[in-house]
Amino acid sequence: MAKIKVRHGENEIELDGSDAFIEKQLASFYGRIQLVQSSGVPASPEYKESKRSSKKKNTKKEKKAKKTTRAKSASRLSIVRDLNLKPKSKESFNGFADKKKPGSNQEKCVVAVYYLHTVLQLTGIAIEHVFTCFKDMAWRLPSDLANTLRYTASVKGWLDTGDSSSIKLTTHGENLIEHDLPRKTKEK
């Protein structure tokens, strides 16, 4: 978790969250500032003194910065090497996920957390554990796994991501896995 406060002329933004979240919001903030300045609105004194004549160079630099931001956020996650997803005396994660057939990335996250918590009885489930499950199943990764987990928690209510190093399953998440998955197909 990081905290940052940026002031650009009269514009100010204060962010608190993961590095990937902050980088995304800052890119959006700077993009909006550049859009306002390029539309003819008078710029702040600090901006007038800076590189005003090199708009094309700044655009290329910004595009390059955005590409490296995406690459950095994906490269920060790593596989948990000592996580055994094929234990001898228990069901494998592969078999469990195939049985539950999650459709969306949110459902996949809940299946992973449920398996780690209930079957493997792990505590302190972090985003890297979920990342390891995605890699084990060869599921396509969402562009921002941390954001997907937060979305699953805030909108769906299936997870508790209050502490990113200890993701927990909620009662709604348990009910999803135990009663709603696999989804029933509608007969016509």
C-alpha atoms as a printed R data frame, in Angstrom:
    type eleno elety resid chain resno       x       y       z
1   ATOM     1    CA   MET     A     1   0.000   0.000   0.000
2   ATOM     2    CA   ALA     A     2   1.261   3.439  -0.899
3   ATOM     3    CA   LYS     A     3   0.055   6.978  -0.395
4   ATOM     4    CA   ILE     A     4   0.807   9.908  -2.697
5   ATOM     5    CA   LYS     A     5  -0.266  13.536  -3.087
6   ATOM     6    CA   VAL     A     6   0.429  15.443  -6.342
7   ATOM     7    CA   ARG     A     7  -0.216  19.103  -7.126
8   ATOM     8    CA   HIS     A     8   0.013  20.461 -10.664
9   ATOM     9    CA   GLY     A     9  -0.891  24.151 -10.708
10  ATOM    10    CA   GLU     A    10  -4.415  24.377  -9.337
11  ATOM    11    CA   ASN     A    11  -5.019  20.662  -9.832
12  ATOM    12    CA   GLU     A    12  -4.376  18.294  -6.955
13  ATOM    13    CA   ILE     A    13  -4.868  14.567  -6.403
14  ATOM    14    CA   GLU     A    14  -4.336  12.414  -3.317
15  ATOM    15    CA   LEU     A    15  -4.233   8.629  -3.714
16  ATOM    16    CA   ASP     A    16  -3.992   5.717  -1.330
17  ATOM    17    CA   GLY     A    17  -3.755   2.129  -2.600
18  ATOM    18    CA   SER     A    18  -1.606  -0.401  -4.419
19  ATOM    19    CA   ASP     A    19   1.211   0.710  -6.722
20  ATOM    20    CA   ALA     A    20  -0.698  -0.446  -9.803
21  ATOM    21    CA   PHE     A    21  -3.806   1.496  -8.742
22  ATOM    22    CA   ILE     A    22  -1.790   4.664  -8.078
23  ATOM    23    CA   GLU     A    23   0.075   4.414 -11.397
24  ATOM    24    CA   LYS     A    24  -3.204   4.003 -13.289
25  ATOM    25    CA   GLN     A    25  -4.847   6.953 -11.535
26  ATOM    26    CA   LEU     A    26  -1.786   9.189 -12.027
27  ATOM    27    CA   ALA     A    27  -1.707   8.394 -15.746
28  ATOM    28    CA   SER     A    28  -5.373   9.360 -15.964
29  ATOM    29    CA   PHE     A    29  -4.751  12.549 -13.941
30  ATOM    30    CA   TYR     A    30  -1.871  13.649 -16.151
31  ATOM    31    CA   GLY     A    31  -3.879  12.792 -19.260
32  ATOM    32    CA   ARG     A    32  -6.746  15.014 -18.113
33  ATOM    33    CA   ILE     A    33  -4.347  17.860 -17.326
34  ATOM    34    CA   GLN     A    34  -2.757  17.581 -20.756
35  ATOM    35    CA   LEU     A    35  -6.198  17.507 -22.416
36  ATOM    36    CA   VAL     A    36  -7.258  20.689 -20.599
37  ATOM    37    CA   GLN     A    37  -3.992  22.428 -21.465
38  ATOM    38    CA   SER     A    38  -4.106  21.438 -25.135
39  ATOM    39    CA   SER     A    39  -7.692  22.713 -25.468
40  ATOM    40    CA   GLY     A    40  -6.585  26.330 -25.055
41  ATOM    41    CA   VAL     A    41  -7.410  26.789 -21.391
42  ATOM    42    CA   PRO     A    42  -4.726  28.966 -19.777
43  ATOM    43    CA   ALA     A    43  -2.101  26.827 -18.135
44  ATOM    44    CA   SER     A    44  -0.690  27.283 -14.668
45  ATOM    45    CA   PRO     A    45   2.582  29.259 -14.341
46  ATOM    46    CA   GLU     A    46   4.588  26.082 -13.650
47  ATOM    47    CA   TYR     A    47   3.382  24.531 -16.905
48  ATOM    48    CA   LYS     A    48   4.155  27.615 -19.016
49  ATOM    49    CA   GLU     A    49   7.768  27.472 -17.895
50  ATOM    50    CA   SER     A    50   8.074  23.752 -18.664
51  ATOM    51    CA   LYS     A    51   8.366  21.995 -22.042
52  ATOM    52    CA   ARG     A    52   5.452  23.550 -23.879
53  ATOM    53    CA   SER     A    53   6.762  23.179 -27.421
54  ATOM    54    CA   SER     A    54   7.369  19.419 -27.432
55  ATOM    55    CA   LYS     A    55   3.811  18.008 -27.416
56  ATOM    56    CA   LYS     A    56   4.639  15.133 -29.775
57  ATOM    57    CA   LYS     A    57   7.664  14.085 -27.724
58  ATOM    58    CA   ASN     A    58   5.613  14.144 -24.528
59  ATOM    59    CA   THR     A    59   2.911  12.011 -26.129
60  ATOM    60    CA   LYS     A    60   5.448   9.388 -27.189
61  ATOM    61    CA   LYS     A    61   6.998   9.409 -23.732
62  ATOM    62    CA   GLU     A    62   3.594   9.021 -22.105
63  ATOM    63    CA   LYS     A    63   2.726   6.068 -24.354
64  ATOM    64    CA   LYS     A    64   6.023   4.411 -23.479
65  ATOM    65    CA   ALA     A    65   5.428   5.078 -19.769
66  ATOM    66    CA   LYS     A    66   1.952   3.525 -19.970
67  ATOM    67    CA   LYS     A    67   3.362   0.385 -21.610
68  ATOM    68    CA   THR     A    68   6.020  -0.020 -18.935
69  ATOM    69    CA   THR     A    69   3.422   0.577 -16.198
70  ATOM    70    CA   ARG     A    70   1.341  -2.347 -17.455
71  ATOM    71    CA   ALA     A    71   4.390  -4.565 -17.747
72  ATOM    72    CA   LYS     A    72   5.555  -3.696 -14.247
73  ATOM    73    CA   SER     A    73   2.220  -4.485 -12.608
74  ATOM    74    CA   ALA     A    74   2.072  -7.924 -14.236
75  ATOM    75    CA   SER     A    75   5.716  -8.680 -13.506
76  ATOM    76    CA   ARG     A    76   5.392  -7.868  -9.801
77  ATOM    77    CA   LEU     A    77   3.264 -10.936  -9.188
78  ATOM    78    CA   SER     A    78   5.102 -14.190  -8.737
79  ATOM    79    CA   ILE     A    79   4.154 -17.812  -8.290
80  ATOM    80    CA   VAL     A    80   4.179 -19.135  -4.736
81  ATOM    81    CA   ARG     A    81   6.691 -21.947  -5.225
82  ATOM    82    CA   ASP     A    82   5.896 -23.916  -2.063
83  ATOM    83    CA   LEU     A    83   2.128 -23.983  -2.737
84  ATOM    84    CA   ASN     A    84   1.127 -27.574  -3.486
85  ATOM    85    CA   LEU     A    85  -2.053 -27.526  -5.576
86  ATOM    86    CA   LYS     A    86  -1.953 -31.305  -6.074
87  ATOM    87    CA   PRO     A    87  -1.801 -32.717  -2.533
88  ATOM    88    CA   LYS     A    88  -1.810 -36.513  -2.261
89  ATOM    89    CA   SER     A    89  -4.581 -36.917   0.308
90  ATOM    90    CA   LYS     A    90  -6.865 -34.128  -0.988
91  ATOM    91    CA   GLU     A    91  -8.532 -33.104  -4.230
92  ATOM    92    CA   SER     A    92  -6.266 -31.193  -6.620
93  ATOM    93    CA   PHE     A    93  -7.048 -27.593  -7.487
94  ATOM    94    CA   ASN     A    94  -7.328 -28.572 -11.143
95  ATOM    95    CA   GLY     A    95 -10.003 -31.184 -10.355
96  ATOM    96    CA   PHE     A    96 -11.831 -28.843  -7.992
97  ATOM    97    CA   ALA     A    97 -11.916 -25.968 -10.512
98  ATOM    98    CA   ASP     A    98 -13.030 -28.295 -13.319
99  ATOM    99    CA   LYS     A    99 -15.879 -29.498 -11.115
100 ATOM   100    CA   LYS     A   100 -17.020 -25.940 -10.215
101 ATOM   101    CA   LYS     A   101 -16.638 -24.513 -13.772
102 ATOM   102    CA   PRO     A   102 -16.242 -20.816 -12.915
103 ATOM   103    CA   GLY     A   103 -17.189 -18.556 -15.800
104 ATOM   104    CA   SER     A   104 -15.991 -15.065 -14.916
105 ATOM   105    CA   ASN     A   105 -12.698 -13.857 -13.479
106 ATOM   106    CA   GLN     A   106 -14.534 -12.985 -10.259
107 ATOM   107    CA   GLU     A   107 -15.821 -16.558  -9.935
108 ATOM   108    CA   LYS     A   108 -12.326 -17.892 -10.671
109 ATOM   109    CA   CYS     A   109 -10.906 -15.744  -7.854
110 ATOM   110    CA   VAL     A   110 -13.525 -17.059  -5.420
111 ATOM   111    CA   VAL     A   111 -12.897 -20.672  -6.480
112 ATOM   112    CA   ALA     A   112  -9.169 -20.152  -5.856
113 ATOM   113    CA   VAL     A   113  -9.654 -18.541  -2.431
114 ATOM   114    CA   TYR     A   114 -12.232 -21.173  -1.405
115 ATOM   115    CA   TYR     A   115  -9.896 -24.007  -2.374
116 ATOM   116    CA   LEU     A   116  -6.911 -22.474  -0.596
117 ATOM   117    CA   HIS     A   117  -8.924 -21.702   2.535
118 ATOM   118    CA   THR     A   118 -11.215 -24.726   2.793
119 ATOM   119    CA   VAL     A   119  -9.365 -27.596   1.137
120 ATOM   120    CA   LEU     A   120  -5.725 -26.649   1.846
121 ATOM   121    CA   GLN     A   121  -6.664 -24.770   5.061
122 ATOM   122    CA   LEU     A   122  -4.245 -21.926   4.346
123 ATOM   123    CA   THR     A   123  -4.272 -18.697   6.302
124 ATOM   124    CA   GLY     A   124  -2.814 -15.471   4.984
125 ATOM   125    CA   ILE     A   125  -3.972 -15.914   1.386
126 ATOM   126    CA   ALA     A   126  -2.379 -13.162  -0.724
127 ATOM   127    CA   ILE     A   127  -2.794 -12.089  -4.333
128 ATOM   128    CA   GLU     A   128   0.251 -14.220  -5.251
129 ATOM   129    CA   HIS     A   129  -1.645 -17.345  -4.102
130 ATOM   130    CA   VAL     A   130  -4.557 -16.495  -6.412
131 ATOM   131    CA   PHE     A   131  -2.071 -15.681  -9.196
132 ATOM   132    CA   THR     A   132  -0.518 -19.138  -8.695
133 ATOM   133    CA   CYS     A   133  -3.958 -20.759  -9.048
134 ATOM   134    CA   PHE     A   134  -4.633 -18.853 -12.283
135 ATOM   135    CA   LYS     A   135  -1.277 -19.967 -13.677
136 ATOM   136    CA   ASP     A   136  -1.844 -23.581 -12.599
137 ATOM   137    CA   MET     A   137  -5.149 -23.689 -14.490
138 ATOM   138    CA   ALA     A   138  -3.685 -21.755 -17.471
139 ATOM   139    CA   TRP     A   139  -6.531 -19.248 -17.090
140 ATOM   140    CA   ARG     A   140  -6.082 -15.943 -18.874
141 ATOM   141    CA   LEU     A   141  -5.084 -13.328 -16.305
142 ATOM   142    CA   PRO     A   142  -7.188 -10.205 -15.935
143 ATOM   143    CA   SER     A   143  -5.259  -7.023 -16.750
144 ATOM   144    CA   ASP     A   144  -5.190  -6.118 -13.046
145 ATOM   145    CA   LEU     A   145  -5.692  -9.104 -10.744
146 ATOM   146    CA   ALA     A   146  -5.583  -6.974  -7.592
147 ATOM   147    CA   ASN     A   147  -8.369  -4.787  -8.963
148 ATOM   148    CA   THR     A   148 -10.399  -7.866  -9.916
149 ATOM   149    CA   LEU     A   149 -10.107  -9.131  -6.345
150 ATOM   150    CA   ARG     A   150 -11.162  -5.720  -4.963
151 ATOM   151    CA   TYR     A   151 -14.098  -5.614  -7.404
152 ATOM   152    CA   THR     A   152 -15.152  -9.116  -6.358
153 ATOM   153    CA   ALA     A   153 -15.107  -7.960  -2.745
154 ATOM   154    CA   SER     A   154 -16.850  -4.617  -3.159
155 ATOM   155    CA   VAL     A   155 -19.454  -5.346  -5.828
156 ATOM   156    CA   LYS     A   156 -20.139  -9.064  -5.486
157 ATOM   157    CA   GLY     A   157 -19.390  -9.384  -1.759
158 ATOM   158    CA   TRP     A   158 -17.833 -12.820  -2.211
159 ATOM   159    CA   LEU     A   159 -14.430 -11.922  -0.739
160 ATOM   160    CA   ASP     A   160 -12.987  -9.697   1.980
161 ATOM   161    CA   THR     A   161  -9.899  -7.886   0.679
162 ATOM   162    CA   GLY     A   162  -9.528  -5.443   3.567
163 ATOM   163    CA   ASP     A   163  -6.053  -6.866   4.176
164 ATOM   164    CA   SER     A   164  -4.449  -7.708   0.829
165 ATOM   165    CA   SER     A   165  -2.056 -10.142   2.495
166 ATOM   166    CA   SER     A   166  -4.949 -12.041   4.081
167 ATOM   167    CA   ILE     A   167  -7.824 -12.367   1.603
168 ATOM   168    CA   LYS     A   168 -10.841 -14.004   3.211
169 ATOM   169    CA   LEU     A   169 -13.919 -15.756   1.909
170 ATOM   170    CA   THR     A   170 -17.304 -14.326   2.959
171 ATOM   171    CA   THR     A   171 -20.480 -16.280   3.609
172 ATOM   172    CA   HIS     A   172 -21.753 -15.146   0.203
173 ATOM   173    CA   GLY     A   173 -18.593 -16.535  -1.382
174 ATOM   174    CA   GLU     A   174 -19.013 -19.877   0.394
175 ATOM   175    CA   ASN     A   175 -22.624 -20.061  -0.773
176 ATOM   176    CA   LEU     A   176 -21.553 -19.314  -4.346
177 ATOM   177    CA   ILE     A   177 -19.109 -22.236  -4.337
178 ATOM   178    CA   GLU     A   178 -21.170 -24.720  -2.331
179 ATOM   179    CA   HIS     A   179 -24.604 -24.062  -3.863
180 ATOM   180    CA   ASP     A   180 -24.424 -22.014  -7.073
181 ATOM   181    CA   LEU     A   181 -21.436 -23.443  -8.958
182 ATOM   182    CA   PRO     A   182 -21.422 -24.935 -11.453
183 ATOM   183    CA   ARG     A   183 -24.107 -22.672 -12.894
184 ATOM   184    CA   LYS     A   184 -27.228 -24.476 -14.039
185 ATOM   185    CA   THR     A   185 -27.845 -24.221 -17.776
186 ATOM   186    CA   LYS     A   186 -31.308 -23.042 -18.753
187 ATOM   187    CA   GLU     A   187 -33.317 -25.593 -20.713
188 ATOM   188    CA   LYS     A   188 -35.225 -24.256 -23.726
